[in-house]
Amino acid sequence: MQGKGVIKFFAIVLTIVCIYQLSFTWVAHKVEKDATIYAKGDTAKEKAYLDSVSSLPAYPVFGHSYQYCLERELALGLDLKGGMNVTMQISLAELVKTLSNNNPDPSFNQALANANADISQKDYITKFVNEYEKLNPNGRLAAIFSTKDNQAHLKYNASNDDVEKYLKEEADVAVKQEYTILNTRIDQFGVTQPNIQLESNTNRILIELPGVKDRERVRKLLVGSAKLEFYQTFENQDVYPMIAGADNILAAKSKVSAKDSAKATTGVTKKDTTAAKGGLALLNKVEKNAGKDTSLSAKSKLNAQHPLLSILSSPTYTDQSGQQQLRPGPAVGWALQKDTAKVMHYLRSADIKASLPRNIKFAWSVKPLEKSKIFELYGLKLSGAENGPVLEGDVINDAQNDVDQKGSPEVRMNMNSAGAEKWRAVTAEAAQGKKAIAIVLDDNVYSAPSVQGEISGGSSSISGNFNIEDTKDLANVLKAGRLPAPARIIGEDVVGPSLGQQSINDGLTSCLIGLLVVLVFMVAYYNRAGTVAVVAVIINAFFLMGVLTSLRAVLTLPGVAGIVLLFGMSVDANVLIYERVREELALGKSIRLAVNDGFKHALSSILDSNISTFITGVILFVFGSGPIQGFATTLMIGIVTSLFCSLLISRLIFEWMIEKGWDIKFSNAWSSHTFKNANYGFVKKRFRFYIFSGTFILAGIISMFVQGFNYGVDFQGGRTYILHFQNKNATDEDVRTAIESKLGHGTEVKRLGSDKISVTTNYMIEDNSTDADNKVQSTLLAELNKKPVTQITAKDILGSQKVQATIADGLRKSAVWTVLFAIIIISAYILIRFRKWQFSLGAMVATAHDALMVLSFFSLFKNILPFLDIDQSFIAAILTVIGYSINDTVVVFDRIREFLSLHHAKTDEPKEVINNAINNTLSRTIITALTVLFVLIVLFIFGGDVIRGFSFALLIGVCFGTYSSICIATPVIIDFGKKDLR
């Protein structure tokens, strides 16, 4: 074997990297365990503990903090960790109305209504323009949209195509603006490892919030209207005395004697305040004065003497004489993120508010100082009779990121005529003292640029310490008032912590049992060679988890299922190699030569089969979302690591065993002759297979039209609740009877386990009000609690999911196109690899056959097996089945190609050659299928209720895939290539 040294080096490096990456998870969990022990069940105390140690070294060897480790630990999806998964849709209809200045034109408004009703996959602006041109073929959209505010971008004589382009640009800006706003709100919410994604080519935003428990607070946070305001600001020098006075009031209130307080604050002036970059000024002063006494008692004393100044420090700088001076500018304080809420609590208390001027309002910066967790506090100056901002965001006509003459990023902003006049007066006043004006969105300061001179005409630029991304965000923020395109929740998935923990337990159980089953089978069938496969699978599992962690991939419940499935599929390469080695040994070759030739001859089949499955994973990743992407990620990474372990690590182990002179056996007595000299008439009986498959699929298609499918909530729309019943005597019928009269006869009730039942309903699904979810949940609980047997509380709702009908229809159509696209792409790959269209056609027919067989089964038995739901996970299962089926088919095709070109003369009957090839690979086909089936049976039994339908679809899909590889794909080659195959 060539390159052994390189392979060993790479394996050692990969092992070290994986250990390092996985160690972050271990360190983070250790800190969290310490916090749990310290808090003794008090969640607030536990959170405070974690906040207090977040920046302290938790990984002494490398000096990494707990926060650093937390950001790099193995990320768990919501279905494992609990939390909320929300799909937001931006209302572009309201944006279009605003850009038209609410034009009353009947055709315009009817086109908007028609576009809202159209649920095709076209983008909204295209749908609107098409509808308008249908209703008014000679109409000019420019007459509607070329308003006074839009004339800079859209002339009155613009064509409809120009208007469509303009509307799409504005829609894109509105979606990105909403994304920026939501991103900021989520950051301020304090969620650990949130994930927010802008869905390409749509007006949707996908949000994942792990560990969130207060659902209603999240809903209000996400759907609230953005509020853009401009404020004049106080200077640091003006506000510091106010903060010092507030600190004295709080100190007196905490019963610190006036004498001690005066003594402790002696010398705390403008010239004696140090910056608080990692700590706080007065804390350093106390520790210095205390000499060796730097214990917690000294810090506690300081906190008591200076409740506010111990956590809030004034920004300062060192002058030429080495003295500390208050830094000029609008930032009046610095505080660590964990202390910001406490600072605001102090400043909003009644006693402190009474001591402050009425025209001051405090607000935090939206982002921390660079590479820190320190936020800036601003003093905003209230103005006017209403004590509000000097200007609001509705005066902004346009804003865009740009660069100044020196090439530095800046933002250019244009106001309407009313705003321009007000802006001139405000900037003239601020320019007298070079003071700042704060740009505030949702009470967070995005920027506070200093005004150098009066700005007239309504056009101005905002510069500062910006990068390009900062200016893009700020430009989007400035359009918040200009482009009101509210976001609505159209999909929501809530997973309770208990359900997430149960998913983890089920996943771990199925992983361990699945791994054990595969390992036992391989050793039992392949003897000592099977132990090499065992080692390769264990190493593969280790590498897979390490790579997942290093790539910051999210492990979901379908991802766990993917790992279990990979345990079965990863031995496929070993099976191919071992079957080849057994053939070489049967020819009388030595063990060294047989192993060498076995690896060499199996390589083509291994690569072809795994590449085709990898293509399936790519398609899943591109077209899927959430847990499906997690499954695809796991599948793709697992294929790469399993190839590395099967082809290289296994080879190294065999080389080592041969050098040691070990007796390597590739079978036990009972397995040595299994399928040997098999001569089944697969080709001869192909028409029987055609009849069986055709009849089953025809019956399935009839069933699809007559009784359809059990659609999951994400394919039909509605709300699903997973309920836990303390009373295990509660039956499905009890629950259905209790709620059906109120929630409607379309409500579905299914048992998920001994004490869990799912309820799916369309009740109030079209109600977009913020309290609709609460009303539905309250109604559900009220109806259930009318009978003792079905009584539950809100805590018994383990999880919920909401999907509106519009997104459900889109998912159904997208699923169909995804499956068709996968079949076409894989068939194209087969055509490239085998250079004959008959092979590609056989692959296409076989994959379509497998998809139709599984769909037929799910329709025919929908009322017999209650877990047969058609949802996104089912589509993932279908695509995985297609990938597995191609994997299997390619191995058979590879042997057919080999037999046709090498093992038989051109005059041989192709039917016999192909039948011999099928029988020759039968051992590998059956053994691989059995290993996969074993782990899928384990997954079906132990994987939990949530993925039972998913695992069952894989289970029957593998059966159909194995059957089609032998009985459908190859007969198609024969019947369509009688002449070309000679």
Salt bridges, closest charged atoms under 4 A:
ASP34 OD2 - LYS30 NZ 3.72
ASP51 OD2 - LYS47 NZ 3.20
GLU71 OE1 - ARG72 NH1 3.49
GLU73 OE1 - HIS29 NE2 3.45
GLU94 OE2 - ARG488 NH2 2.70
ASP123 OD2 - LYS168 NZ 3.85
GLU131 OE2 - LYS134 NZ 3.88
GLU164 OE2 - LYS168 NZ 3.39
ASP172 OD2 - LYS176 NZ 3.22
GLU216 OE1 - ARG219 NH1 3.35
ASP247 OD2 - HIS306 ND1 2.61
ASP272 OD2 - LYS285 NZ 3.47
ASP339 OD1 - LYS338 NZ 3.47
ASP351 OD2 - LYS253 NZ 3.16
ASP398 OD2 - HIS153 NE2 3.04
ASP398 OD1 - LYS479 NZ 3.56
ASP402 OD2 - ARG412 NE 3.20
GLU410 OE2 - ARG412 NH2 2.91
GLU421 OE2 - ARG424 NH2 3.30
ASP442 OD2 - ARG185 NE 2.72
ASP443 OD1 - LYS361 NZ 2.97
GLU454 OE2 - ARG424 NH1 3.68
GLU469 OE2 - LYS472 NZ 3.89
ASP470 OD1 - LYS367 NZ 3.16
ASP473 OD2 - LYS367 NZ 3.76
GLU492 OE2 - ARG219 NH2 2.58
ASP572 OD1 - ARG924 NH2 2.49
GLU579 OE2 - ARG582 NH1 3.61
GLU583 OE1 - ARG580 NH1 3.98
GLU583 OE2 - ARG895 NH1 3.30
GLU584 OE1 - LYS589 NZ 2.63
GLU584 OE2 - HIS601 NE2 3.93
ASP597 OD2 - LYS589 NZ 2.67
ASP597 OD1 - LYS600 NZ 3.88
ASP608 OD1 - ARG833 NE 2.50
ASP608 OD2 - ARG897 NH2 3.95
GLU655 OE1 - ARG592 NH1 3.83
GLU655 OE2 - ARG651 NE 3.43
GLU659 OE2 - LYS4 NZ 3.23
ASP732 OD1 - ARG751 NE 3.14
GLU733 OE1 - ARG736 NH1 2.99
GLU740 OE1 - HIS745 ND1 3.90
ASP755 OD2 - HIS724 NE2 3.08
ASP771 OD2 - LYS775 NZ 3.64
ASP773 OD2 - ARG219 NE 3.44
ASP773 OD1 - ARG719 NE 3.14
ASP773 OD1 - LYS802 NZ 3.57
GLU783 OE2 - LYS786 NZ 3.17
ASP796 OD1 - HIS724 ND1 3.62
ASP809 OD1 - ARG812 NH2 3.05
ASP809 OD2 - LYS813 NZ 3.64
ASP850 OD1 - HIS849 ND1 3.04
ASP869 OD1 - LYS750 NZ 2.31
ASP888 OD1 - ARG924 NH1 2.30
ASP894 OD1 - ARG897 NH2 2.76
GLU898 OE1 - ARG580 NH2 2.54
GLU898 OE1 - ARG895 NE 3.92
GLU898 OE2 - HIS903 NE2 3.21
ASP908 OD2 - HIS904 ND1 2.94
GLU909 OE1 - ARG982 NH2 3.25
ASP945 OD2 - LYS756 NZ 3.77
ASP945 OD1 - ARG948 NH1 2.76
ASP975 OD1 - ARG686 NE 3.03
